[in-house]
Amino acid sequence: MIATVGSEEKAATARECGADHVILYRQESFVERVAQITSGQGVDVAYDSVGADTVSGSLDSLGYLGTLVNFGQSSGSVPPFAVSRLAAKSNTIVRPCCFITFADRVALESVAKEASGPSRRVSFGPRSG
């Protein structure tokens, strides 16, 4: 796993969580570093929670048939870009939203039970709205 982070503190956390490679994206080009780590092949999936500052580089870091999952925008909204840019390596991009899944009560309970594991009790109050 390759982790890109914005601070030394987050780098330490990424290492503790098992990242094989940690890149401080404010200090070096993570696109170049990912290419080096993957011998130019790129990654199969990039998960980008930063948004405006990194999504273009995350897309550039993908290999052929790679998928970019943009799930946040801590640096701002992702600016519009030409969808034809995805064609060069036949990439895909998705922007999931948990509120869609959680709108379905059965799906919400399933995800909550799976996340909490068998040793924890999960209870649901009345649905509001």
C-alpha positions in Angstrom: 0.0 0.0 0.0 1.2 3.5 -0.9 0.0 6.3 1.3 0.2 10.0 0.5 -0.1 12.3 3.4 0.3 16.0 4.2 2.3 15.9 7.4 4.9 14.0 9.3 2.3 13.1 12.0 0.0 11.5 9.4 3.0 9.8 7.9 3.7 8.1 11.2 0.1 7.0 11.5 0.2 5.6 7.9 3.3 3.6 8.8 1.6 2.3 12.0 -1.4 1.2 9.9 0.9 -0.8 7.6 1.7 1.4 4.6 4.6 0.0 2.6 5.5 3.4 1.2 4.6 6.9 2.6 4.8 10.0 0.5 4.5 13.5 1.9 2.8 15.1 -1.1 3.6 18.7 -0.1 7.3 17.9 -0.1 7.7 15.8 -3.2 5.7 14.9 -6.4 3.6 11.9 -5.4 3.0 11.2 -9.1 6.7 10.7 -9.8 7.2 8.7 -6.6 4.3 6.4 -7.4 5.7 5.8 -10.9 9.0 5.0 -9.3 7.5 2.6 -6.7 5.4 0.8 -9.3 8.1 0.7 -12.0 5.9 3.0 -14.2 2.9 0.7 -14.0 0.8 3.0 -11.8 -1.7 1.8 -9.2 -5.0 -0.1 -9.7 -7.0 2.1 -7.3 -6.3 5.5 -5.8 -8.5 6.7 -2.9 -8.4 10.5 -2.8 -10.0 12.3 0.2 -8.2 15.6 -0.4 -9.9 16.8 -3.6 -8.8 19.9 -5.4 -5.1 19.7 -4.5 -4.5 16.1 -5.3 -7.2 14.6 -7.6 -5.3 15.4 -10.8 -2.2 13.7 -9.5 -4.2 10.8 -8.3 -5.6 10.3 -11.8 -2.1 10.6 -13.2 -0.9 7.9 -10.8 -3.4 5.3 -12.1 -2.3 2.4 -14.2 -4.3 1.0 -17.2 -7.9 0.3 -16.2 -7.3 2.0 -12.9 -10.1 3.5 -10.7 -9.9 6.8 -8.9 -12.2 7.0 -5.9 -12.7 10.6 -4.8 -14.5 10.6 -1.4 -13.6 14.0 0.1 -12.7 17.5 -0.6 -10.7 18.8 2.4 -8.7 21.1 0.0 -11.8 22.2 -1.9 -14.1 20.8 -4.6 -12.5 19.0 -7.6 -12.5 21.4 -10.5 -14.2 20.3 -13.8 -12.0 18.4 -16.2 -12.4 16.8 -19.6 -13.8 13.3 -19.2 -11.8 12.3 -22.3 -8.7 12.5 -20.1 -9.9 9.1 -18.7 -9.5 7.5 -22.1 -5.7 7.5 -22.3 -5.5 4.6 -19.8 -9.2 3.5 -19.9 -9.6 4.8 -16.3 -12.7 5.3 -14.3 -13.6 7.7 -11.5 -16.3 7.4 -8.9 -17.6 9.7 -6.2 -19.4 7.6 -3.6 -21.7 9.1 -1.0 -22.6 7.3 2.2 -25.9 9.1 2.4 -27.2 7.2 -0.6 -26.4 3.8 1.0 -27.7 4.9 4.4 -31.0 6.1 2.9 -32.0 2.4 2.7 -32.5 1.1 6.3 -31.7 -2.5 5.4 -28.4 -1.4 3.8 -27.6 0.8 6.8 -28.1 -2.0 9.3 -26.1 -4.4 7.2 -23.1 -2.0 7.0 -23.3 -1.2 10.7 -23.4 -4.8 11.7 -20.5 -5.7 9.4 -18.5 -2.8 10.7 -19.2 -3.5 14.4 -18.2 -7.2 14.2 -19.7 -10.2 16.0 -18.6 -9.2 19.5 -20.4 -5.9 19.6 -24.1 -5.2 20.0 -25.7 -2.9 17.5 -29.0 -1.2 18.2 -31.0 1.2 16.1 -33.4 3.7 17.4 -36.5 4.9 15.6 -36.0 6.4 12.3 -36.5 10.1 12.2 -38.0 12.0 9.3 
